[in-house]
Amino acid sequence: MSQPTTPTPSDKPATIKIQVDGREVEADPKQPLIRACHDSGVDVPMYCYHPGLTPVGSCRICQVEVAAAPGQPSRVVAACRTPVSPGMVVQTDTPKAHETRRECLEFLLKNHPLDCPICDKAGECDLQDYSFNEGQGKGRSSEPRRKLEKRKSLGDVIVLDEERCILCSRCVRFFQDVTHKPQLTVSGLGSRSTISTFGDKPLTGNYQGNLADICPVGALTLKPFRFQARVWNLSKSLSTCAECSRGCSITVEALRGKEVKRFRPRFNAQVNQYWMCDTGRFAYAPVTQPLAPAGSALGGRLAGAAVRGYGGLELVEVEPALAEAADILAAHPKPLVLLSPFATQEEARAALELCATLGVAARFVSPAPSALKDDLLNTGDPCPNRRGLTELGLAPVEPAQARVELAQARAALLIGERIQELLEPAELAKLPAELRLVVFDVCAHDLPALDVAVGAPTHVEKSGQWLNIDGHVGVLNVAVPPPAGVGPLERTLRELRAALAPSAATR
C-alpha cells in the first residue's frame, strides 16, 4: 500500500530544526511544512491536503507566512506544498496569513449552497469551522451560484452533491495513490469543472466508503448513512474491525449510545493507515439485531438464557441455565468444545480454564477464506482473532468437520459470537436430538439438539483484545450496552466452571 506522505514507524528520518510561531520545533525534511505545523500542535487549516495522499496545493487554504531564516523577508506560501529547510521561520497567525485564507474562503463559498441544516457533514465540516475562525461570513458578488447536479449517484455506496464540491481532488487522488485503480477525475474547464467518473460509469471496488471520510465537506456522502443521524448525537468508541484478520483500527459510532450507525477507520500506521474496506464499514447486521419477541428465545437477540422445556425453549435467568448446563456437561464426560473465531483473548482464556476442568481440549471454528482478499487491507480470512487463538494453543477446525464431530458427540459446548452462523443453523438443525448441546451465542436458533442457550455480547458490546494477522493487538471497547441479562462472556464461562467444580471433584 503506497502512502507517499506517511513515514514508516520503523524508519524514522533525521529531523531538522525550524521555528513555528516563535517556538523551535523538529521537522521531518521529507514531509511538507503543514505536517511540521500539525505535529507541533499548530492548527493550520487544510482542504486538499491529506496526510495519506500526495499533496497538490489546489485549495490554498493552508497559507502561512514563511521566511528562509530569522531577519529575512517573508512571503505567504501554501504550507502543503512547501518543503521545510533548516532555520525556516514560520508564522501561522499573522494578518497576511489570515487575509489570504479569507480570500480563499470567499472564493470557495461563492458557489457553496447554504444547506447545512440538511447536510450529513454538518457538525464535522471544516468549511463551517474555518469560515467562523477566519471571520469570512459574507461574500461580495451578486452573481447567482452555479447550477449543478444534486444527489448524483456514483454507484451503490456514494452520493455526490456537485453544488457542495470544492474540487479539493482528495477523492481523485485516493484512487490514484491508495487503490492504484483511478476511477475519478476533474472534468470540464474553469467554472465548469466537476468531479466525475470515467465515462460516467459507477464506482467499483471494496474501498469506496473512504471517499466520504476524506471529503472535507458534504459533497461525497454514504448512501447507507444518509440522513440516519446527526453527528453530534453519535458517541464514539475506539474498537477493531471484526470482518477479517487484518483487524483495522476503527471507531464505532452509536446514536445516543444505543444503536450503531457507523464504523469508520481510525489511523493506525502499523495496520490500516487511514483506511478500511467497505465490507467492514457496513457490517452492521451482526451487531444491530433486534431483541427476540417478548416471551420468546427465538427470532432475535437472546436476552438472558433459555433451556429446553416441554414446549420448546423457555426463557430463564442465567443462573439456572448455567446450573442446567453444568449438569449436562457433568453427566457426559469429554464433551466437544468449539470456540468462535470472534472470541477475544480474554474469552478464550476463560474457555481454556473451563476445558481444563472438563478435561478436554478446545478448538476454534475456521471457515474457508472468502473471495474478498486483496493486496491492500482485506485478508480474505473471516477470523479476526485467528492468530490470538492459535498462540493460546487452540487448533482450527473447518465447519464441515465440526458438524461431523458434533453428530458423533454425546454432548457439546459452542462458545462465542456468530458460532452458530459459521456452522450454519440449517445444518445444525439436522443434528440428532440425542446430542446434548449447550450454546453461548448472540442468538438462539430452533435446533432440536439445543438444550441450553445463554446470551453473549457482540464485539461492540464488550472489551477485550484480538491479535491480527501480523501480531498487532486490536482493542475492543464497549460502544453500546448489551441487552439486559447479557454479561461478559468470560465471566459467564467462569461461573459455569464454578458450577462444574463440585461435579469435577467427584469424578
N, C-alpha and C positions, 0 to 999 in steps of 0.2 A: 504494500500500500504506500503510495508516494505522498509524502507530506512535506512540500518544499520549504515551509517556514517553521516547522516544528523540530527542534533538536532532539536527537535520541538521548534517553537518560543515561546510557552507558558511555556516551562520548561527549562529555561536556566541553565546549570550546573555551579557549582562553578569553578573558574579558578585558575590556579597556575601560578607562575612567572618563566620564563626561559629567557635565553639570546640568541638572534639570531643576528649574525653579529655585536656584540658589543652593541646591544640595548636590554633593558629589555622589554619583551612583555608578555601579558597574553595568556595562552593557555588552551584549554579545555582538561582535562585529559582523556575524553572519546574518543577523536579524535587522529589520528596519527600525528606524528611530521610534516609531509608535510602540513597538514591542518593549523597548527600553523604558519608555514612559509608563506603560501599563505595569511592567514588572516592578517598578519603583513606587507604585501606588498612586501615580498621577493619572487622572481620568481625562484622556484625550478622546473626543468623540470620533466615531467612525461609522461608515455605512458599507462602502465597498470592501474594506479590509476585513479579512477573517484570518485568524492565526493558522488555520488549516488549509488555506488556499493561497495561490500565487497573488501577490499584491499588484494592482493595476493603477491605482490613483485616479479613478474616474469621478468620484463624488466630491473630492476636495474639501470635505468637511473637517478633516483631521489636521488642518493647517496650524502650525506653530511658528514662533519666531526663533531663528537659529543664527548663531554667529560661529565662525570657524574656531575662534579662540577668544579668551577674555580681552576686551578692548577693541575687537574687530567689528566692523559694521555688520549688522544683522539683516536678514531678509525673511519673509514669510514663505514657508515651504510646506508641502504635503508630507506629513510625518510617515505615512505608509510607504512612500517611495524614496525616502531619504536614508542613505546609509549612515551609520554612526562613524565618527572618527575621534581619535584621542584629543581631549581638551575641548571638545564641542560644548558650546554654551546654548542651552535650550530654555526658552521662556514660553510657557503654555497659557499664561493668564494675562497677557498684555493687551492693550486696546487694539493693536494691529491684528493680533490673532483673532480676537472676538469679532472684529469688524469683518474680516474675510469669511469667518464662519457664518455670520449673519447674512452676508451676501449669498453664500452658497445655499443657505436655508431658504432664503427668499426665492431663489431660482427653483429649488426642489418643491416648494409649497405652491408654486404658481399654478400647477395643474393637479395638485393632490386634492381629492374630494374631501369634503367635510362630513364623512360618515363614520367618525369614531364611535358613536353610540351603538352601531351595529357591526363593528369590525371585530373579528375574533382576536386580533392582535392588541386590542385596547387593554391597557394595563401593563403591557410588556413591550410597548412600541417605543423605540428610540427616537422616532421623529417627534413624538409628543414631548418627551423629556428634553431633547436638545432645543426645541423651539422655546420651551419655557426657560431653560437655563441661559440661552443666549439672548432672550428678550425679543425674539423675532415673532411678533404676534400679528402683523398685518402686512399685506403686500401693497405695491404702488400702482400696479397695472389695472386696467379696466377691461382688457380683452377677455372673452369667455374662455373657460377651460376647454382643453381638448376633449373631444367626444371619442371615447374609447370603449372597448367591449368590457362588460362586467360579467362575472360568473362564467368565464370561459373554461370549459373542461379540458384538462391536459391529460386525461386518462382516468384510471379508476381510483387514483389517490389524491391528486392535486387539482385545485381550482385556482385559476388566475384571474385576478381583477386588474385589468390593464390600467385603469384610472389611478390606482394606488401605486403602481410600479415606479420606482425612481431610477431604474436602469443601473443598479449597482453592479450587475452581472455576476453576483455570487452564484446564482443558480447555474449560469453557463459554465463558470469555472469549476463548480462541483463535479459535473460530469467529465470535464476535461482532466482535472487534477486527481480526483479520487477514484471514480469508477473506470476512468480511461475509456469511456464509451460516450462521446459527445452526442447530446440529443437536443440541446437548446442553443439558440443563437439570438443576437440582437439584429433584427431585420428592419429594413427601412432606413431612411436618412433624416438627420436633423430632428425636427419636431414630430416626424412620422415614425420614429424609432419605437419598436416594441419588442418584447420577448416572445419568441415563437419556437415551435418545434420544427425540425427539418421536414419539409413537405406537409406540415400540419398533421403529422402522424402522432398518435397518442404516445405518451411516455411509457417506457417499459423498464423492467428490472425490479430488483428487490430492495432498492435504496431510495425510492422516490420521496419518501416521507422526510428525509433530511432537508429537502428544499424548504419546507415550511419552517424548520428550525433555524436555518441560516438567513432566511429572508428578513431583513431588518424592519420591514413594515408589514402591512397586511395584504400584500399582493398575492402571495402564494400561501394558501391555507389547505388544511387537511379535510377531505370530504367526510371521513368518519367523525371528526371532532367539530365540524361546522355547527355553530350555534348550540353547542352542548353545555357550555359552562363559561362563566366569566372567570378570568384567570385569578382575580383577587379572592375568589371563593375556593380556590384549589389549595389544599395543603400538600406540601412536597416532602417526600421521604427518600433518602438515599437507599438504593437497592441494586439488584443484579438481575439481568435478563435471564429468563428460565428456558428459552426456546432452543438453545444449542449449547455445546460445551465451551463456546468462546466466553460466555459469561460477561457480556458487555455491561459496563457500569451505566446505570440508568437512574432516573428519578421516577418515582411512582406518584402521580398527582391525582388526588381524590377530592371530589366535590364535597366540601364541608366535612372532610374526614370520613366519609361514609361510602361513597361509590367511586371506584376507579374510573377516571375519564381519559387519562393519558399516560403512556410510557414515553419518556424522552431520554436521549443519550446524555450521559454525564462524562465529562472529559476524563480519560484515563490514558496516559501516554503509553502504558505498557500493554493495554488490552485493546481498546477500540478507538483511541484518539477522541474525535468529536462525534462519531457516527454510530448508527445502529441500523440493522436491516428492518424491512417492513414486516417480516414475519414476527419478530419480537415486538415491534412497535404496536401492532394491532392485536396482540394476543390477550384480548380482554375476556373472551368467553370462559376460560377456565377459572377466572377469579371474580366473575360477576354473576354467577349462577344464583337464581332466586332461591329462597328457602322452600323446602317441601311444604305442601299444603298442611294446614293445621290438622293435627291428629294423625299425620302420615309420616312414614320414614322415607317414602319414595317420591320421585318427581322433582328433586332439587337438593339443596344443601341439607345435610343431616345435622341438625342442632341437637347435641346431646348424644344419645345412643339408642339402639334398638336391639331387641332379642326376638328369636323365633318363638311365637306362641301358637295357640290352636288356630287363630285366624290369620296367621302370617306374621310379618314383622311388627312388633309392638314397641312404641316409644317408651323408654325408661330413662332413669337417671344414669349417669356414667358409672357410679359406684357399683350398683347391682349388675350392670353389664360386664364390668371387669371381673366381678366375682364369678359370673357365668362363664366368661372366657377362661378364667383360671381353672375352673372345674373341668372344662373340655380339654384343655391342654394337659392337665394333670392326669386325666383318665386315658390319654392317648400318647404314650411315650414317643419321642423322636418325631414331633410334628415338622412339616415342611414350612420353612420360614423364608419369605421373599420380601425384599425391600423395593421401594420405588427409587428410581434414579434421581428423583427430585428431593430425596431425603437430605437434610443438612448433615454436616459432620456431627453436630450435637445429637440429632435424632439417631444417626447410625450408631454412635457410641452407646446410647441407651438401648438400642435394639441388640447390640452385641452383648451387653450385660444381661439382657433378658435371655438371649440364646445360651449364655454360659450357665444360667440357672436351669434351662431346659436340657442342656447337654447336647445341643445341635449347632450346626454351622448355618449362617445366613448367607444368602446371595442376593444380588440385585437384578431386576429385570432389565434387559438390554435390548431394546428394539433395533431393527435394522436401520442403517443410515438413510437419510432422506435424499431427495434429488435437489435440495437447496444448497448444497455445498458450492462455494465459490472461492475465488482467490483473494477476497477482501476480508470478510469477517465470518460469515456463516460456515461452520464446520460440517454441517450436514448430520452431526451426531446429536440426537434429541435428548441426550442425557447430560444435564447441566453439572452434575457432580460425579461424573464417571471417575475422574482421577482421584477425587477425595475418597470415594468409597473403595476404590482399588487400593489406595495406600493404607486404608484401615484393614485390609485383608479380605474384603468381600469379593467373590468371584462373580462374573456376569453370567446370566443365563438367558437365552433367547425366549421370547414369548411362547413360541410353539412348543419348545422343550419343557418350559414351565407348566404349560397346560397338560402335557402328557404326565408329568410327575404329580400334578395335582389330582389327576384322575386316578392315580395309583395310591395316593396317600390316604391315611385314615383321618388325619387332622392337618390343618394348615393355617398359617397366620400370614396375612398380607398386610404390609405396613407402608403407608405413605401416600401422599398426594398423587392422584391420577393412576395408581397402580392397576385398578380395575379397567381403566380406559386402555392402558398399554396391553393388558391381557385380553381385551375385547369382551365386553359384557355378554354379547351374543354367544361367544364360545364358552364363557364361564357358566352360562345358564345350562350348558349341556353336561356339566359335571354331575356325577352321581349324587343323589340326595344323601347317601350314606356318609359322604365326606362331611366332617365337622369343620366348618370354615368360619374363621374369625377375621374380620377386616377392619383396619383403621384407615379410613379414606375420607375424602371430602363429601362424597355422596354414598348412599346405599342403593344397590341395584337389586331387583327382584330375582335373586338366584336361589334355586331350590336347595343348594348346599349351604347357603349362608345361615349361620346360627346367631352370630353376634356381630353387630356393626357399631363402631364408635367413630364419631365425627372427628375429623382432623382439619387443621388450618391450611389454607393455601399459602403460597410463598410470599404473598403481600400481607399476610396476617401473622407472620412470625418473624423472629430474629434468629440469626444463625450464620453459618458460613458454608460456601461451596468452594471447591478448588477447580479452576478452569483447566483447559487442555494444556496450558503451559505452566501450571502450578501456581498461578496468581490467586490470591484469596478474593472471593467475591462475597461482600457483606449483604445480608438481608436485614431489614428493619421493618417493624410493624407500621404499615401505612394505613390500614383500616382495621378496626377490631373484628375478630371472628364472631360468629353468631353466639348468642348466649348458650352456655353449656359446652362449648368447644374450647379446650385448653391447649397449652403447648404439648406437642406430641411426645417430646422426650419425657415430660412429667407424667403423662398418661402411661407410657411404657414402663416407667419405674414404679408406678402404682400397681400395674399388672404384675410386675416382678415381685413386689412386696406381697401381693395376694397369693402368688405361687410359692413363696418361700416355705410356708408350713408343709405344703404338699411335697416340695422338693426334698425337704429334710427327712421325710418318712419313706422315701423311695429306696 
